[in-house]
Amino acid sequence: MEPAMYLQVLDPANPDFKLSAQQFFDLADAYLLVRQQGNEDPATLMAGAQGVLLAREKEKKKSCFTVSAEERFMNQEVIDFVRAGLLV
């Protein structure tokens, strides 16, 4: 399967980082970082393999969006990114 777009969700509160997610990490078009209530920048909370891989992809200028459960893990910034990517 070859998706038109691949977004990977990263939650620093969830320590389970599946091997399959790690294997395909660099194929993501963008990353959705889950913000926990009270924490503004989830990227600073990323640890272990998630943190290392995310830092590498950010150096490659990959997009990262902060989302929350309250927003249903979606916001206008993510919607605009997906629309623009699908129109290409």
Summary of the structure (lengths in Angstrom):
residues: 88
radius of gyration: 12.8
end to end distance: 19.2
largest distance: 38.0
contacts: 209
relative contact order: 0.22
helix: 44%
strand: 16%
